[in-house]
Amino acid sequence: MARNIVQVEIKKIPVEVEIPELGNLEIADLAVQVEAEMKRLQEEEGVIDTLRQALTAALIFAAKAYLVQVENGGQQKEDTIRIDNIITQLKGTLEQPK
């Protein structure tokens, strides 16, 4: 199977990356978001060091992904409870004498 390695540029630094779950456009869009976050860190927070910018941006994106995962887990738990309640109601309805 051929590998799908995508080359993007962040802060004029070429980066080759392979993320099987994403296409070229999604990876390029993520690179743009990373570069924008690094620029924000430089302008708003005065972080000059590119490595520090990259690491901070990585932590910010990881935190956002973690929060989405936690939120989706909470939503999934709510959905499970809701489905269990519906099942209980349906069983109660079916068990009622006619």
C-alpha positions as CSV (number, residue, x, y, z in Angstrom):
1,M,0.0,0.0,0.0
2,A,1.4,3.4,-1.0
3,R,2.0,5.8,1.8
4,N,0.4,9.2,1.6
5,I,3.0,11.6,2.9
6,V,2.0,15.3,2.7
7,Q,4.5,18.1,2.8
8,V,3.3,21.3,4.4
9,E,5.1,24.5,5.4
10,I,4.9,26.0,8.8
11,K,6.8,29.3,9.5
12,K,8.8,28.6,6.3
13,I,9.9,25.2,7.6
14,P,8.9,22.2,5.4
15,V,7.3,19.4,7.3
16,E,6.4,16.0,6.0
17,V,3.5,14.3,7.7
18,E,1.4,11.2,7.2
19,I,-2.0,11.0,8.9
20,P,-3.9,8.1,7.3
21,E,-7.3,9.3,8.6
22,L,-6.9,12.7,6.9
23,G,-6.6,13.8,3.3
24,N,-4.2,16.4,1.9
25,L,-6.6,19.3,2.3
26,E,-7.4,18.6,5.9
27,I,-3.7,18.2,6.7
28,A,-2.9,21.5,4.9
29,D,-5.7,23.2,6.8
30,L,-4.3,22.0,10.1
31,A,-0.9,23.3,9.2
32,V,-2.5,26.7,8.5
33,Q,-4.2,26.6,11.9
34,V,-0.9,25.7,13.7
35,E,0.9,28.5,11.9
36,A,-1.8,31.0,12.9
37,E,-1.6,29.8,16.5
38,M,2.2,30.2,16.5
39,K,1.8,33.7,15.1
40,R,-0.7,34.6,17.7
41,L,1.6,33.4,20.4
42,Q,4.4,35.5,19.0
43,E,2.3,38.7,18.7
44,E,0.0,38.5,21.7
45,E,2.2,36.7,24.2
46,G,5.6,37.7,23.0
47,V,6.9,34.2,22.5
48,I,9.8,34.6,20.1
49,D,11.4,31.1,20.1
50,T,9.8,29.0,17.3
51,L,10.2,25.7,19.1
52,R,8.5,27.2,22.2
53,Q,5.7,28.5,19.9
54,A,5.3,25.0,18.3
55,L,5.2,23.2,21.6
56,T,2.8,25.7,23.1
57,A,0.6,25.5,20.0
58,A,0.7,21.6,20.2
59,L,-0.4,21.7,23.8
60,I,-3.2,24.1,23.0
61,F,-4.5,21.9,20.2
62,A,-4.1,18.7,22.3
63,A,-6.1,20.4,25.1
64,K,-8.9,21.3,22.7
65,A,-9.0,17.8,21.3
66,Y,-9.1,16.4,24.8
67,L,-12.0,18.6,25.8
68,V,-13.9,17.6,22.7
69,Q,-13.2,13.9,23.5
70,V,-14.4,14.5,27.1
71,E,-17.5,16.4,25.9
72,N,-18.4,13.6,23.4
73,G,-17.9,11.0,26.1
74,G,-20.3,13.0,28.3
75,Q,-22.8,13.3,25.5
76,Q,-22.5,9.6,24.8
77,K,-23.2,8.8,28.5
78,E,-26.3,11.1,28.4
79,D,-27.4,9.3,25.2
80,T,-27.0,5.9,26.8
81,I,-29.0,7.0,29.9
82,R,-31.7,8.4,27.6
83,I,-31.9,5.2,25.6
84,D,-32.0,3.1,28.8
85,N,-34.9,5.2,30.1
86,I,-36.8,4.7,26.8
87,I,-36.2,0.9,27.0
88,T,-37.4,0.8,30.5
89,Q,-40.6,2.8,29.5
90,L,-41.2,0.5,26.5
91,K,-40.8,-2.6,28.7
92,G,-43.2,-1.2,31.2
93,T,-45.7,-0.5,28.5
94,L,-45.4,-4.0,27.0
95,E,-45.7,-5.6,30.4
96,Q,-49.0,-3.8,31.3
97,P,-52.0,-6.0,31.2
98,K,-54.3,-5.4,28.2
